[in-house]
Amino acid sequence: MPRDIRSKIVTPEELAQIAETARAQGKRLVHCHGVFDLVHPGHINYFERSHEFGDILYVGVLADKFVKKGPDRPRFPEQMRLAWVAALECVDFVVLNNEEEGPWHIMRIVRPHVYTKGVSEQAKLDDPNSPLHKDKTLIEELGGEIRFTPEVEIHSTDIFKSL
């Protein structure tokens, strides 16, 4: 029987408790992070591929007030974006990232084994000032690793521009 999607939306503190239990059971945690303003096949591929790196996939959804994709973004409010991501079978938990600094607070308290991004982001690792470089540094300090997933070339921004 499918889970109620609302039960998959958790606070950072609840996720930390879930992670502690999962670690005790020898399970690997995988962290995805983004805006997910309009869930599309590229996102679904990202989540499915990310889940292959571990046992529990949780997705951090950036709070509305920190989205920097231009005026009128996000188009859909954070509660709706959380629910859309939670509705996907391949996603185990969803957490609102309500920190301006990025996914780092959640990464620190959950300590995932793997942090994933799409392969198109990989070039940003060379820039020591990029948030992704900081993500990689933190995940490695926490004993985890960063992995990149193949991408389906489709982006919410392009979809919105075509409307």
C-alpha positions as CSV (number, residue, x, y, z in Angstrom):
1,M,0.0,0.0,0.0
2,P,1.4,3.4,-0.9
3,R,2.5,5.8,1.8
4,D,0.7,9.0,2.5
5,I,2.9,11.6,0.8
6,R,2.6,14.0,3.8
7,S,4.3,11.4,6.0
8,K,7.4,11.7,3.7
9,I,7.7,15.5,4.4
10,V,9.8,15.8,7.5
11,T,11.7,18.5,9.4
12,P,15.5,18.6,9.5
13,E,15.4,17.3,13.1
14,E,13.1,14.4,12.2
15,L,15.3,13.6,9.3
16,A,18.3,13.5,11.6
17,Q,16.5,10.9,13.8
18,I,15.6,8.9,10.7
19,A,19.2,9.0,9.6
20,E,20.5,7.9,12.9
21,T,18.2,4.8,12.9
22,A,19.1,4.1,9.3
23,R,22.8,4.2,10.0
24,A,22.4,1.8,12.9
25,Q,20.8,-0.6,10.4
26,G,23.7,-0.2,8.0
27,K,21.7,1.8,5.4
28,R,23.3,4.4,3.1
29,L,21.7,7.9,2.9
30,V,21.7,9.9,-0.3
31,H,21.0,13.7,-0.4
32,C,19.6,15.6,-3.4
33,H,19.0,19.3,-3.3
34,G,17.3,21.9,-5.5
35,V,14.3,24.2,-6.2
36,F,12.2,21.7,-8.2
37,D,9.8,24.5,-9.3
38,L,8.2,22.3,-11.9
39,V,9.0,18.6,-11.5
40,H,9.8,17.2,-14.9
41,P,11.4,14.0,-16.4
42,G,14.9,15.4,-15.8
43,H,14.2,15.7,-12.1
44,I,12.7,12.2,-12.0
45,N,15.8,10.8,-13.7
46,Y,18.0,12.7,-11.2
47,F,16.1,11.2,-8.2
48,E,16.0,7.6,-9.6
49,R,19.7,7.7,-10.5
50,S,20.6,9.2,-7.1
51,H,18.7,6.5,-5.3
52,E,20.9,3.9,-6.9
53,F,23.8,5.2,-4.7
54,G,22.1,4.2,-1.5
55,D,19.2,2.9,0.4
56,I,17.4,6.0,1.5
57,L,17.0,9.0,-0.8
58,Y,16.0,12.3,0.8
59,V,15.5,15.5,-1.1
60,G,16.1,19.0,0.2
61,V,13.7,21.6,-1.4
62,L,14.9,25.2,-1.2
63,A,12.5,27.5,0.6
64,D,10.8,30.2,-1.5
65,K,12.6,33.1,0.1
66,F,16.0,31.7,-1.0
67,V,15.2,30.9,-4.7
68,K,17.4,33.1,-6.9
69,K,16.1,32.2,-10.4
70,G,14.7,35.6,-11.3
71,P,11.5,37.5,-10.8
72,D,8.3,35.4,-10.4
73,R,10.3,32.4,-9.2
74,P,9.5,30.1,-7.8
75,R,6.3,29.9,-9.7
76,F,5.0,27.3,-7.2
77,P,5.1,27.7,-3.4
78,E,7.4,25.5,-1.3
79,Q,4.6,23.5,0.2
80,M,3.4,22.5,-3.3
81,R,7.0,21.7,-4.4
82,L,7.5,19.6,-1.3
83,A,4.3,17.6,-2.0
84,W,5.2,17.0,-5.7
85,V,8.6,15.6,-4.8
86,A,7.2,13.5,-1.9
87,A,4.7,12.0,-4.4
88,L,7.5,10.3,-6.3
89,E,8.0,6.6,-5.4
90,C,11.7,6.8,-5.7
91,V,11.9,9.6,-3.0
92,D,11.9,8.4,0.6
93,F,11.8,11.7,2.4
94,V,11.6,15.4,1.6
95,V,12.8,18.2,3.8
96,L,12.4,22.0,3.4
97,N,15.8,23.7,3.2
98,N,15.1,26.9,5.1
99,E,18.7,28.0,5.3
100,E,20.2,30.7,3.1
101,E,23.6,29.1,3.1
102,G,22.4,26.1,1.0
103,P,22.1,22.4,2.0
104,W,24.9,22.6,4.5
105,H,22.8,22.7,7.7
106,I,20.9,19.6,6.7
107,M,24.1,17.9,5.5
108,R,25.7,18.5,8.9
109,I,22.9,17.1,11.0
110,V,22.0,14.2,8.7
111,R,25.5,13.3,7.5
112,P,24.6,11.5,4.2
113,H,26.9,9.0,2.7
114,V,26.4,10.5,-0.8
115,Y,25.5,14.0,-2.1
116,T,24.4,14.0,-5.7
117,K,24.2,16.6,-8.5
118,G,23.6,16.4,-12.2
119,V,26.7,15.8,-14.4
120,S,26.4,19.3,-15.9
121,E,27.3,20.8,-12.5
122,Q,30.6,18.9,-12.3
123,A,32.7,21.7,-14.0
124,K,31.8,24.0,-11.0
125,L,34.0,21.9,-8.8
126,D,37.0,23.7,-10.2
127,D,35.9,27.0,-8.9
128,P,36.8,27.3,-5.2
129,N,34.2,30.0,-4.7
130,S,31.3,28.0,-6.1
131,P,28.7,26.6,-3.7
132,L,29.2,23.1,-5.3
133,H,32.9,23.3,-4.3
134,K,31.8,24.0,-0.7
135,D,29.2,21.2,-0.9
136,K,32.0,18.8,-1.9
137,T,34.3,20.0,0.8
138,L,31.6,19.6,3.5
139,I,30.4,16.2,2.4
140,E,34.0,14.9,2.4
141,E,34.6,16.4,5.9
142,L,31.5,14.4,7.0
143,G,32.9,11.2,5.6
144,G,30.7,11.1,2.5
145,E,31.2,11.6,-1.2
146,I,29.8,13.6,-4.1
147,R,28.5,11.7,-7.1
148,F,27.1,13.0,-10.4
149,T,24.2,11.6,-12.3
150,P,23.6,11.5,-16.0
151,E,21.1,14.1,-17.1
152,V,18.0,14.3,-19.3
153,E,18.5,17.7,-20.9
154,I,15.4,19.6,-19.7
155,H,15.2,22.4,-17.2
156,S,12.3,24.1,-15.5
157,T,13.6,27.5,-16.5
158,D,13.4,26.6,-20.2
159,I,9.9,25.3,-19.8
160,F,8.7,28.5,-18.1
161,K,10.4,30.6,-20.8
162,S,8.4,28.7,-23.5
163,L,5.0,29.4,-21.9
